[in-house]
Amino acid sequence: MAITLRQLEIFVAVAETSQVTKASAKLHLTQSAVSMALNELQNQLDGPLFDRKGRNLLFNDRGRYLLPLAKEILGQINNIESLLGEKSGSVAGSLKIVASSTIGNYVLPYFIGVFKKLHPQVSLDMLVCNTRHAETMIAEGEAGLGFVEGEVTNDQVRIIPWLEDELVVIAGPTNPLAGKENFELPGDLELCEWIIREKGSGTGQVFKKKLGRHLPGLRVAMELGHTEAIKKAVEAGGGVACLSSLTVCREVEEGWLASLSVKGLDMRRTLQIIHYKNKAMTGLMQEFVAFCSLINESGHGCSCLTSPWIL
């Protein structure tokens, strides 16, 4: 009997969850159906694909070899279904997006809202995480498009340069730095305690890389896992931080935070759209990428993302 796509799908689910119980729940199948299909596949391949450790199934060398091949086959089938299932000239269907924190919380919600008004038949789901996790999800085919601000290293992930952004130093209104126009290195750096993003954050990664030879002078007071938490801590006088200008426009306008450019350093960066090289770009994906790219032609800059109602 030939290997079936269902067997490969079940194998991948078991490999990713390490348990028949979790795989059956993920695929909405009974445990007996999953176990039977997995046993049939192992019999057809003349040997086990997993080693049992307690309740968990950990794939062995044979399973490790099969996993990327199985994912590739299932991905190509999905490509065929997506491309041939689209109606010519229509924009419909569902798209899963993964975005790193700055983009997911401060940029994409406006794009998604307007895009949904233009194309009501479209379903868009977005997960917000850090750049490292977003890259992993795209590489493993768990999301169609990614929007990230950090460095992408996986050679199976295609990068599309997107939106220009600038990192700025922020200080609370009572901080002595609030009266300055520029943040100067190394003098101001050595006088400050810093509140930074967690490891894996694109903003934190870029900030440290930009500091270069000045990095040893960075005194970290705390690491926080969300931009909003950092802004509140800075506003309360807990230290200073370096964040995207896209995330602090409102607070600066209201006088709750002060924003400073870093003198002598180019703190600009390019936000990126990413997708898996071996996954075909559907019509919906292409339409959403093209729609998001319109921001570069608008000339409105930060204001259209943080206060769209004033335009």
N, C-alpha and C positions, 0 to 999 in steps of 0.2 A: 504493500500500500504506500502511496506517495505521501510525502510530508505535506501537511495542509497549513494554510495561513492561520487558522484557528490555533493549531498546535504551537506555531511560532509566537502568536500573540500571548498565549498562556505561558509559554516559556519565559518571555520577556517580563511579564507581570510577576511571575514567581521570582525571577532574578532580581527585580527591582524592590520587591517587598520582603523577600526572604522567607515567606510563609505561604502555604497553600490557602490558609484561612483568609489572609489579607488579599491575596491575588483573586480569590473567588469573589470577595466583596467588591473589589475594584472593577472586575469584569461582569458583575451581576450574574455569576454562574454558581452552581452548587459546588461544594468542596469535592464531592465524588466525581463530578464532571471534570474539574481541573486536575485531580489526581490521575484519572483515567487517561486524559489527553497527554499529560506529562509522561506517564509510564509508557504509553504507545510511542511517543517521540523518542524516548531513551532506548526502547527496544529496536526501533527502526535504525537508530544510529549505533547500535551494538555496544552500548555502555552508558553508565550514568553521567549526568551533566551536573549533579549537585552532590555535595557531601553534607550529611546531617550533623548538626551540632545542637543538641537539645531539641527545642521546637523549631529551630531555624534551619533553612536549606541554604547553604552557601555554595555558589557555583564553583566547580573545580576547573582545571585547566581546559578541559573540553568545553565546558559551559562558557568559560571566559572567551574562548575562541569563537563560539557560535553567536554570542550576544551581539556584537556589532554587525555581523552579517544578517542576523534576524531583524535588527532594527532598520538596516538599510533596505531590506526587502519590503518590510511593512511600510516604510516611508515612501518608497516608490509606488506602492499600491495606493497609498493615500494621495499622492500627487496625481495619479491617473483619475481617481474619483473626483478630486477637487477641480481639476482642469476641465474634464469632460462633462462634469455635472453643472458647470456654470452656463447660464443662459447668455447668449451674445448680447452685449450692450447693457446688461443689468448689473446692479451692484447690490448683492444680497449675500446671505450666509452668515457664518460666525467666525470670529477671529479672536484668538487668545493673545494678549499682549503682556509682556513683562517689562517693567521699567524700574530703573534705579531711583533712589529716594527723591532727589531734586526734581527730576523730570516727572515721575509718577505723581508726586504731590502738588507740584506747582505749575506744570506746563500742560501735560496731556489731558487733564480733566476738561479744560476748555475746548481742546481739539475734539475730544470724544463727544462732548455735548453738542457742538455744532455739526459734526459729521453725522450724528444720529438724526438730527433734524432734517438734514439733506437726504439721508438714506434710511428711512424708518424701518426697512425690512432687515437691516443689518443688526447683528448682535455682537457687541464688543465687550470682552471681559479683560480686566487688567489686574495683575498682581504687582505689588510694589515690594521691592527687596533691594539689596545692595548690588553693585555691579558684578561682583564675583558670582553671586548666585544667579543673576540674570543670564550671564554668559553660559553657565552650566546648563540652565534650562533650555536655552536655544540650541546648544550643542547636542543635547539629548532629545531634541524634538518635542519638548513639553510645551513650547509656545511658538507661535508663528513669527512674531516680530518682537524685537527687543529695542529699548531706548535706554542708552547708558551714557554716563559721563566719565567713567574710568577707562583704564587701559584694557584692551581685549587681546588675549594672547593665543587663543585656540585657533589653529589654522583651518579648522572646518567651519569657522564662522566668518561670513562676509560682512564687511564694514562699509556703511554709507555715511560719509560726513554729512552733518545736518545743520545744527544751529550754533551760532557763536555765543559764547557766554564768558563772563569774567568773574573771577574770584575776588572778593573784597574782604578786608578786615573789618569786623564789627565790634563796637564797644558800647557799653551802657551810657546813658545820658550824663551820669555823674563821673564817668571815668575821665581822667585828664586828657586821654587821646581824643575825646569827643570834640574838642575844640580845634583839632588839627585837620588839615585837608588831606595829608598824605601820611602813610605809615613808613618810617625810615628804618633801614637795616644798616648795621646790626643793633643800633642803639635802642630803638623802641622794642625790638624783639626780646632783649635781655631784661627789660623792665616788666614784662607781662607774664601772667600765668594763663595758660591756654586751655580752652575747652574744645576737644576735637571729636570727630566721628569715629565710630568703631572700625576695627580692622575689616577690610573688604569694601569699605566705602570708597566710591570713585572720587568724591570731593576730597576726602582725607588723603587718598593716594596722590592726587594731583598736587595738593598743597605741599606735601612733604617733598615731592619731586621738584617743585618750583623753588623751594627754599635752597636746595642744593647745598653749598658749602656752609650755609647759615643754619642748617638743621640741628647741629649739636647745641645751639643756643636756645632751642625750643623747650620750654619748661611746661610739661603737661600737668594740669591740675586734675582733670577728669576726662573720661571718655564717655560719650553718650550716644545712644543708638538711633536718635531721631533729630532731625533739623529743628523741629519746634521746641524740643527740650533744650537744645543748645541756645536758641534765641532767648528763651525764658531765663536760662541761667546767666547769660550775658547781660540781659536787661536788669537782673537782680544784683549785678555787680560781682558775679562769681568768677569773672575772668574775661578774656577776649576770645574771639574765634575767627575763623576764615571760612566763609560760605559763599555760595553762588549769589551774584547780584539778583538773580531771578527770585530768590527766596526771601529777600529782606526789603523789597521795594516799599511795601505798605508800612512797615515799622519805621523805616527811614522817613517816609512822607509824614507820618504822625509824630515824629520826634522821639519815639520810644527807643530807637537805636541810632547810632552814628555809623556811617559807612566811610571807610578810607581806602583809597587806592594805595598799592604798595609801590613806593618810589624806587625806580631803577630795575624793577622786575616786570616782565610781561606775564601778567596773570590771566591772560585770555586762554580759552580752551574751546575745543569743538565738541559739542555733544554729537552722539552717533546713533544711527539706526543699525541694528544687526539682525541677521537671519542666517539660518543654516544653509550652507552652500548646496547641499544635496536635496533641499526641499524646494520645490517649484514655487515661484511667486504667483499666487492666485490673483484673479482680477481684483478681488477685495483688498488684498495686501498691497497691490500696486496702486490702487485708488487711494488708500489711506496714506501711503508714503508720499504720493504726489500732493495730497491735501495738506499734510504736515509741512511739506517743503514750501508751501505758499508763504509761510511766516518770513522767510528770508527775503521775499519780494515786497512785503507790506511796508517796511520802513518805520513801523510803529515801535519796535524794540520792546523793552521790558513792560511798558504800560499796558499793552494789549494782552499780556499774559496774567498780570496781577490785578488790573482794574479794567476789564473789557467793556464794562458798561459806560465808561466815560468817552469812548471813541465814537 
